[in-house]
Amino acid sequence: MTSLQTVTAGLFNLLLPDDCRLCETPLGNVSRIPVCPACLLSVRPLQAEYFCRSCRTPFVDAYPLDEHDLCTVCRESQVNFDAAYSYGSYDGSLRDLIHLFKYARIDSLSTPLSRLMIRAMPRDERFDAVMAVPMHWWKRWERGFNQAELLAKPVARSLGVPLKHNLRRPKRGQAQAGLGHMERLENLQTVFRVSEPRELAGKRILLIDDVFTTGATLRAAAGVLREAGAIRICAMTLARVDRRQRPDSSPVRSSGGKTRRAAAARGFADSLGTPSFESRPFESQPRSRTDAKSGPTT
């Protein structure tokens, strides 16, 4: 940091003092992101030893996997997408950052969070377009932005493909947070539609959302994309609910500066439900049943 930047940061903190919204450490730099570098760097990718070969859901052991390393959901073809990827587990610092991003409406967090998604991109996948899970216009107006779209823009740029807006959500529906698995599926029936489906025929689509809870939203969205003619649909989220561990309840400061528990209300409700279907960053892929038998991959 230059002398001018140091003086500027000092004056900024003197006139507009603020603390990190996660650890409450005083912020020393002028930034639109009210989170200290240490907290941003504390986010770690999801780790797992056993996982489904198709959807990459992590498991504590190989019992849920068949001889082809597929979980029950994939064996019964209950998903509409071809693969799913995610950076980390929906807990700890990552969940706190997502809550600040969505509920405290700190849209500047989309920049560091989208970088995590880019790190989780599989090296062997190729896409023709990126799409964000849309919000109903009223909900978007209430929040001020669609968090999935803010995350999707940098991902599309990094891939060198367009961010398309053919996927629409004309029906508002009930909020997904707090609903069980079947309730989520019923709530999403006929919610999505595709405009100009001919533009998607024969295309490989990367579908972006922020959190994978039960997978109902992504499956419903992927279903209409499949009907429009997309030949391959991969889901990608920033985080996924990990059923192998109980969510913690670390504190998060809201935009008003008060401390709240991250596991309360939406956060804890979002952590409930049935197993989800996501994967992890390419730099730390887990082992399937086959890999576990033959030893760690290199």
Secondary structure as UniProt FT lines:
FT   HELIX           3..15
FT   TURN            21..23
FT   HELIX           37..41
FT   STRAND          50..51
FT   TURN            53..55
FT   STRAND          58..59
FT   TURN            63..64
FT   TURN            67..68
FT   HELIX           72..75
FT   TURN            76..77
FT   STRAND          83..89
FT   HELIX           92..102
FT   HELIX           107..109
FT   HELIX           110..119
FT   TURN            123..124
FT   STRAND          129..132
FT   HELIX           137..143
FT   HELIX           147..159
FT   STRAND          163..164
FT   STRAND          167..168
FT   TURN            177..178
FT   HELIX           181..187
FT   TURN            188..191
FT   STRAND          193..194
FT   HELIX           197..200
FT   TURN            201..202
FT   STRAND          204..212
FT   HELIX           216..227
FT   TURN            228..229
FT   STRAND          232..240
FT   TURN            243..244
FT   STRAND          251..253
FT   TURN            255..256
FT   STRAND          259..261
FT   TURN            262..263
FT   HELIX           265..270
FT   HELIX           282..284
FT   HELIX           289..294
//
